[in-house]
Amino acid sequence: MSDQAQKLREMARAARQRARVLAVTSGKGGVGKTSTSINLGIALAERGCRVVVLDADLGTANVEVLLGLSSFYNLEHVIRGEKALHEVLVRGPGGIELIPGSSGLAQVADMTQAQRQRLIDGLQELQSGVDYIIIDTMAGIGRNAVQFAVAADEVLLISTPEPTSIVDAYAMLKTLHQAREDVALRLIVNMAMNDAQVRAVTMKLANVARHYLGRNLSLLGYLPRDPHVPQSVMQSAPFVLAYPQSHAAKCMRQIAERLHAQPLAPARRDAGFLKRFAQTFGLASNG
């Protein structure tokens, strides 16, 4: 690592008391949620931040699959008390670190109280040493996705221009709002053909959010329908690294820049991800 990158990382960490926790979610699968989580993490790491991507899909974990990685230990070993969270961290491409998900657990709610406490304790330890934790949630409006999302400092909601994706994105938006009215939400439009599609998706979701939920939904950014993205998936390589000059990579870096430049609202930072997550189960957290 260069001295300049190290200094940027130290400055970024000094400016925060705890990691900024982002949940990337969607109303349905196949909209690029996991790809967004990985490439956003790399784009933030390029800015000198220490970033951990947590694969919170406990049913069909696939972050490692997209990266062509394979680890022996994962989140399930932490929950079972066999490993500490820092012991299952995997070094990923572009300077990010990964917490591999598990395909052996269906629901956080199915865990015992001791197992959930181990998860929270591990996240608490992790949160004090990194700048960003990006949670790649399960697709859809299942309980796991909602629990992780409403606890996060911010939720990045992914939608494509397809009508079914917009409807499902609104369903997730409504579910999150009902679970926690003050949940911080921002929209990323993926696979957009042009600016008109971005505006149309944003307007539709913003209008229904304002009309039916009485809340604002702002656009964080968009990602184009770029042939380099599926090519990178086939290569098990993040497009930000495999095709750094592609339109998709440039747009992702703009999203990272926008996100990093906008400080977290004091109310969200004071409450903290761990406290919100622990409240779901009535568990202890000092985070």
C-alpha positions as CSV (number, residue, x, y, z in Angstrom):
1,M,0.0,0.0,0.0
2,S,1.3,3.5,-0.8
3,D,2.0,6.1,1.9
4,Q,-0.6,8.3,0.4
5,A,-3.3,5.6,0.5
6,Q,-2.3,4.8,4.1
7,K,-2.6,8.5,5.1
8,L,-6.0,8.7,3.4
9,R,-7.2,5.6,5.3
10,E,-5.9,7.0,8.7
11,M,-7.7,10.3,8.0
12,A,-10.9,8.6,7.1
13,R,-10.8,6.4,10.2
14,A,-10.0,9.3,12.5
15,A,-13.0,11.2,11.2
16,R,-15.3,8.4,12.4
17,Q,-15.9,6.8,15.8
18,R,-17.4,3.7,14.2
19,A,-17.9,2.2,10.8
20,R,-20.6,3.5,8.6
21,V,-23.0,0.6,7.9
22,L,-24.7,0.4,4.5
23,A,-27.3,-2.2,3.6
24,V,-27.7,-2.9,-0.1
25,T,-31.1,-4.4,-0.8
26,S,-33.8,-4.9,-3.4
27,G,-37.3,-6.0,-3.8
28,K,-36.3,-8.9,-6.0
29,G,-33.3,-10.9,-7.2
30,G,-31.5,-10.4,-10.4
31,V,-31.1,-6.6,-10.2
32,G,-27.4,-6.5,-9.5
33,K,-27.5,-6.1,-5.7
34,T,-24.4,-8.2,-4.9
35,S,-22.4,-6.8,-7.8
36,T,-23.2,-3.3,-6.5
37,S,-22.1,-4.2,-3.0
38,I,-18.8,-5.5,-4.2
39,N,-17.9,-2.8,-6.7
40,L,-19.1,0.0,-4.3
41,G,-16.8,-1.4,-1.7
42,I,-13.9,-1.4,-4.0
43,A,-14.6,2.1,-5.2
44,L,-14.7,3.3,-1.5
45,A,-11.5,1.4,-0.8
46,E,-9.8,3.3,-3.7
47,R,-10.5,6.4,-1.6
48,G,-8.4,5.1,1.2
49,C,-11.2,3.5,3.3
50,R,-11.1,0.2,5.0
51,V,-14.2,-1.6,3.7
52,V,-15.7,-4.9,4.8
53,V,-18.5,-6.6,2.7
54,L,-20.7,-8.8,4.8
55,D,-22.6,-11.4,2.9
56,A,-25.8,-11.6,4.9
57,D,-27.6,-14.0,2.6
58,L,-27.8,-17.0,5.0
59,G,-29.6,-19.1,2.4
60,T,-27.7,-18.8,-0.9
61,A,-24.5,-16.8,-0.1
62,N,-22.9,-15.7,-3.4
63,V,-20.4,-12.9,-2.8
64,E,-17.5,-15.3,-3.0
65,V,-19.0,-16.9,-6.1
66,L,-18.9,-13.6,-8.0
67,L,-15.3,-13.1,-6.9
68,G,-14.2,-16.6,-7.7
69,L,-13.1,-17.1,-4.1
70,S,-13.6,-20.1,-1.8
71,S,-13.1,-20.0,2.0
72,F,-13.3,-22.8,4.5
73,Y,-14.8,-20.6,7.3
74,N,-17.8,-18.4,7.1
75,L,-20.5,-16.6,9.1
76,E,-22.0,-19.8,10.3
77,H,-18.8,-20.8,12.1
78,V,-19.0,-17.4,14.0
79,I,-22.6,-18.0,14.9
80,R,-21.9,-21.5,16.2
81,G,-19.1,-20.1,18.3
82,E,-16.3,-22.0,16.5
83,K,-14.6,-18.8,15.1
84,A,-14.4,-15.1,16.0
85,L,-15.6,-12.8,13.3
86,H,-12.2,-11.4,12.5
87,E,-11.0,-15.0,12.0
88,V,-13.3,-15.6,9.0
89,L,-12.4,-12.3,7.2
90,V,-11.2,-13.0,3.7
91,R,-9.0,-10.6,1.7
92,G,-10.8,-9.7,-1.5
93,P,-9.8,-7.8,-4.6
94,G,-9.2,-4.1,-4.7
95,G,-8.4,-3.9,-1.0
96,I,-11.8,-4.9,0.4
97,E,-12.3,-7.6,3.0
98,L,-15.2,-10.1,3.0
99,I,-17.2,-11.9,5.6
100,P,-18.5,-15.0,3.7
101,G,-22.1,-15.8,4.1
102,S,-23.6,-19.2,5.0
103,S,-25.8,-21.5,3.1
104,G,-26.6,-23.5,6.2
105,L,-28.8,-21.0,8.1
106,A,-32.2,-19.8,6.9
107,Q,-33.1,-17.0,9.3
108,V,-31.5,-14.9,11.9
109,A,-34.7,-15.3,13.9
110,D,-34.1,-19.1,13.9
111,M,-30.8,-18.6,15.9
112,T,-30.7,-19.1,19.6
113,Q,-30.2,-16.1,21.8
114,A,-26.6,-17.1,22.4
115,Q,-26.0,-17.4,18.6
116,R,-27.4,-13.9,17.9
117,Q,-25.4,-12.5,20.7
118,R,-22.2,-13.9,19.2
119,L,-23.1,-12.3,15.9
120,I,-23.6,-8.9,17.5
121,D,-20.5,-9.2,19.6
122,G,-18.5,-10.0,16.5
123,L,-19.9,-7.1,14.5
124,Q,-19.2,-4.8,17.5
125,E,-15.6,-5.8,17.4
126,L,-15.4,-5.3,13.7
127,Q,-17.2,-2.0,13.6
128,S,-14.5,-0.2,15.6
129,G,-11.8,-1.1,13.2
130,V,-13.2,-0.2,9.7
131,D,-14.6,2.7,7.9
132,Y,-17.5,1.0,6.0
133,I,-19.4,-2.2,6.5
134,I,-21.5,-3.0,3.4
135,I,-24.2,-5.6,4.0
136,D,-25.3,-7.5,1.0
137,T,-28.8,-8.5,2.2
138,M,-31.0,-11.3,0.9
139,A,-33.1,-10.3,-2.1
140,G,-36.8,-9.7,-1.4
141,I,-38.8,-8.6,1.6
142,G,-38.0,-11.5,3.9
143,R,-37.3,-11.1,7.5
144,N,-33.5,-11.4,7.3
145,A,-33.3,-8.6,4.7
146,V,-35.5,-6.3,6.6
147,Q,-33.7,-6.9,10.0
148,F,-30.3,-6.1,8.6
149,A,-31.6,-3.2,6.5
150,V,-33.6,-1.3,9.1
151,A,-30.6,-1.5,11.5
152,A,-28.1,-0.1,9.0
153,D,-27.1,3.6,9.0
154,E,-28.3,3.8,5.4
155,V,-30.1,1.6,3.0
156,L,-29.2,1.6,-0.7
157,L,-32.3,0.4,-2.6
158,I,-31.6,-1.1,-6.0
159,S,-34.1,-1.1,-8.8
160,T,-33.9,-1.6,-12.6
161,P,-36.2,0.1,-15.1
162,E,-38.2,-3.1,-15.5
163,P,-41.8,-2.6,-14.2
164,T,-41.6,-5.7,-12.0
165,S,-38.4,-4.4,-10.4
166,I,-40.0,-1.0,-9.7
167,V,-43.1,-2.7,-8.1
168,D,-40.9,-4.9,-6.0
169,A,-38.6,-2.0,-5.0
170,Y,-41.7,-0.1,-3.7
171,A,-42.8,-3.2,-1.8
172,M,-39.4,-3.2,0.0
173,L,-39.6,0.5,0.5
174,K,-43.0,0.1,2.2
175,T,-41.9,-2.8,4.3
176,L,-38.8,-1.0,5.6
177,H,-40.8,2.1,6.3
178,Q,-43.3,0.1,8.3
179,A,-40.6,-1.6,10.2
180,R,-38.8,1.7,11.1
181,E,-40.2,5.0,9.9
182,D,-36.9,6.8,10.2
183,V,-34.9,4.4,8.1
184,A,-32.5,6.3,5.8
185,L,-33.1,5.3,2.2
186,R,-31.5,6.2,-1.1
187,L,-32.0,4.8,-4.6
188,I,-29.6,3.4,-7.1
189,V,-31.0,2.7,-10.6
190,N,-29.2,-0.2,-12.2
191,M,-29.1,-1.4,-15.8
192,A,-30.4,1.9,-17.2
193,M,-30.3,2.4,-21.0
194,N,-30.3,6.2,-20.8
195,D,-31.0,9.3,-18.5
196,A,-34.7,9.2,-19.4
197,Q,-35.0,5.7,-17.8
198,V,-33.2,6.9,-14.7
199,R,-35.5,9.9,-14.3
200,A,-38.6,7.7,-14.9
201,V,-37.7,5.1,-12.3
202,T,-36.7,7.8,-9.8
203,M,-39.9,9.8,-10.4
204,K,-42.2,6.7,-10.0
205,L,-40.6,5.5,-6.8
206,A,-40.3,9.0,-5.3
207,N,-43.9,9.9,-6.1
208,V,-45.3,6.8,-4.5
209,A,-43.1,7.1,-1.5
210,R,-44.2,10.7,-1.0
211,H,-47.9,10.0,-1.7
212,Y,-48.4,6.8,0.2
213,L,-45.7,6.9,2.9
214,G,-45.2,10.7,3.3
215,R,-41.4,10.4,2.9
216,N,-38.8,11.5,0.4
217,L,-36.6,9.1,-1.6
218,S,-33.5,10.6,-3.2
219,L,-31.4,9.3,-6.1
220,L,-27.9,8.4,-5.1
221,G,-26.8,7.5,-8.6
222,Y,-27.3,5.1,-11.5
223,L,-25.4,2.3,-13.2
224,P,-25.8,1.9,-17.0
225,R,-26.6,-1.3,-19.0
226,D,-22.9,-1.9,-19.8
227,P,-21.7,-5.1,-21.6
228,H,-18.6,-4.9,-19.4
229,V,-20.7,-5.8,-16.4
230,P,-21.8,-9.3,-17.5
231,Q,-18.4,-9.9,-19.0
232,S,-16.8,-9.2,-15.6
233,V,-19.3,-11.6,-13.9
234,M,-18.2,-14.4,-16.3
235,Q,-14.6,-13.6,-15.4
236,S,-15.4,-13.6,-11.6
237,A,-13.9,-10.1,-11.5
238,P,-15.4,-6.9,-10.3
239,F,-16.0,-4.5,-13.2
240,V,-14.4,-1.6,-11.4
241,L,-11.1,-3.5,-11.5
242,A,-11.5,-5.6,-14.7
243,Y,-12.8,-2.6,-16.8
244,P,-11.8,0.5,-14.9
245,Q,-12.5,2.9,-17.8
246,S,-16.0,1.4,-18.5
247,H,-19.1,3.5,-18.2
248,A,-20.3,1.3,-15.3
249,A,-17.0,1.7,-13.4
250,K,-17.1,5.5,-13.8
251,C,-20.7,5.7,-12.6
252,M,-19.8,3.5,-9.6
253,R,-17.0,5.7,-8.6
254,Q,-19.3,8.7,-8.8
255,I,-21.7,6.9,-6.4
256,A,-18.9,6.2,-4.0
257,E,-17.7,9.8,-4.2
258,R,-21.2,11.2,-3.6
259,L,-21.7,8.8,-0.7
260,H,-18.4,9.5,0.9
261,A,-18.8,13.3,0.6
262,Q,-22.2,13.3,2.3
263,P,-21.7,12.8,6.1
264,L,-24.0,10.6,8.0
265,A,-26.9,12.3,9.8
266,P,-26.0,12.8,13.5
267,A,-29.2,11.0,14.6
268,R,-28.3,7.9,12.6
269,R,-24.7,7.9,13.9
270,D,-25.7,8.4,17.5
271,A,-28.1,5.5,17.5
272,G,-25.7,3.1,15.9
273,F,-26.2,0.0,13.8
274,L,-25.5,-2.5,16.6
275,K,-28.0,-0.9,19.0
276,R,-30.7,-1.0,16.4
277,F,-29.9,-4.6,15.4
278,A,-29.7,-5.7,19.0
279,Q,-33.1,-4.1,19.8
280,T,-34.7,-6.4,17.3
281,F,-33.9,-9.3,19.7
282,G,-33.7,-7.6,23.1
283,L,-29.9,-8.3,23.3
284,A,-27.1,-6.3,24.7
285,S,-24.8,-4.0,22.6
286,N,-22.3,-1.4,23.6
287,G,-21.9,-0.2,20.0
